Amino acid sequence: MVDASLLEDRQNSLLVALRVRHRDGDRCAELLQKLNDVLVQTEGFKSLDVIRREGGLGTDFYVVVRFRDSAALDAWRNSPKRAAALIDIEALAITDVSRQQAAGSNIWFEPVGSLPSTPRPPLFWKRWTVSLLAVYPALIVLVTVLSPLTSRVPQALGLLIVAVILTGLTTAFIVPWLTRALNGWLTAR
């Protein structure tokens, strides 16, 4: 469990940040569990903690591996078991894997040296298609439903009413939902 008691220990720690595709999130979590099983058998290993965060661009994993001392950490870094355990995890990464060593409380207060780089945005035509899917059906429904109200006011005011409601719906609900639903298609190249 990650809590303030970690600040009392002066063990050496390694912070690793990586981002994987949404569809690979569960696979990465399984591989991290297998990594923990390997680490439990490693001399000087104290704990492995994982923070998983689902984001719009992928699933981020922040992994804190703690060892008794720097000698145990160095032994792990130079171990062939380490390379074998990490190869499948690092193969899932869609951005640069960031690694940073820290001792004691520094791991919580020192910024990560390099965060995962941001993947390229979806292709223009895919963004355009999502925008069209978000706006056109909602526009048809709003114009039809609001026509009794908008027909009694000046045309410019009627269009403003439709635009205000349409903008709110697409920004708050429709585009986020479409982005999640079509994420695999949007990020595929």
N, C-alpha and C positions, 0 to 999 in steps of 0.2 A: 504494500500500500504506500502511495506517495503522500507524505505529510511533512510537517515541520521538523519532525525528529531526524530527518535526513540531514538537516543543517548541523546537528551535533556531531555527526561522524566526520572524520577527516579522511575517509577512503578516497581512492582515485576513481574517477568516473569517466565514462565516455558517453557523449551525447551524439546520437545519430539521427538525422532528419532525412526522410525520403518520401517521395510522392509516387503513388501507383495509380493506374486506371481504376475507376470505380469497380469495374467487373473483377479486378484482381485483388480487391481489398480483403476478402475473406481468405483467399489463398495466401496472401502475405501474412495475415494474422496466424494462420496455421504454421507457416514456416518459422515465424518468430517464436511460436510455442515449441517447435522442434529445436530451435536455437537455444531456448531456455533449458530444454532437457540435456543438451550437450554441455551447456555452461555449468549446470548443477554438478557435473562430474569433474569440473575444472578446479584445480587447486587455487585457493585465494578468491574465488568468486563469491560475491555477497548477494547480489540481486539483479534482476532485469525487470524494468518497469516500462510499459508501453502506453503512450497516449495516442489514441486513434481519433482523427478528426475528418469527418466527411466534408468535403468542400466542393465548390462548383467545378474546379478544374481537375479534381482527382481526390483520392483518399490519402491524407497525410499521416505518417507515422513518426512519432518522436519517441526514440528509444533511449533509455538511460540504463547503462550497464555499469554496475559498481563492483569494484574489487577491493580486497583488503589493503593492498598497497601498490605502489607503482611497479614493483617487481612482478607481481601477479598479473597486472595489466599488460606489461611488456611481454611476459611469457605467453599470454593469450594472443597478443597481436602477432607474434612470431610463430604461432602454432599452425601446423598444417590442418588441424581440425577446424580452425577459424575460417580459413579460406574455403574449405569444403562446405561448411555450414552457411556461409554468406553468399555463395555463388548464385543459388536460386533466388534468394531474396533480392540481391542487387540486379538480377536479370529482369525483375518486375518493375524496377524504377523507371519512370518516364522523365525524370529530371536528374540533375546531378545529385549524388548522394553527399550530404554534408556530414563531416565528422569533426568533433571538437573534444579535446580532453580537458577536464577541469578537476580540481581537488576541492572537497568539502562544499561549502555554500556557494562557491564561485559558479557552480553549474547552474544555479538559479538566477544569478545576477549578472553574469557575463552574457552579452548577446551572442547568438549563434553566428559564427564567422561568415557563413554563406548559407542563406536560406535556399530551398529548392527554387530553381529558376522557373519562371512562369512559362507554361507551354504556349505555343502559338494559338491565336484565336481561331475559331472555325472559319472556313473559307467564306468569302463574301456572299456567294450565291446561297450558301446554307443559312447564313444569318438573315439574308433577305427573305428566304422562304419561310423561316420561323416567324419573322415579322408579319409577313402576309397572312400566315395561318392564324396569328394572334389577332390581327386587326380586322380582316375582311368579314369573317362570320359574326364577330361581335358587332361590327358596324351595321350589318344587315339587320340583326336582331334589335339593336338600339333604335335605328331609324324607324323600324316597323312599330315597336312598342311605344316609342315616344311621339309618333306622328300626331296623335290627338292633341298633345301639348305644343309641339313645335309648329303645328299648322296655324296656331292662334297668335304666334309672336312673329316679329320680323325675322326673315330668313337668316340673317347674320347671328341673331340671338339664339335661334333654334340650332344652328350649327355649333355655336359655342357650348350649349347645353350638352349636345351629343359628344363633342370633343372632350369636354371635362370628364364626363362619365367614362368614355372610352379610354382615355389616358389613364385614369385611376384603375380601371379593371385590368388593362394590359400590363401596367407597371406592377401592380400588387399581386395579381393572381395568374393571369393567362401566360405571360412570358416566362415567369419562374417555373410554372408547371410544365410548359412545353420544353423548356431547357432541360429540366430533369428527365422528362419522358423521352426526349430525343438525344440525350447526352452521347450515347454510343455512336449514333449517326453523325452528330455535330463534330465530334473529335476525331472521327476516322478520316484519314487522308487518302 
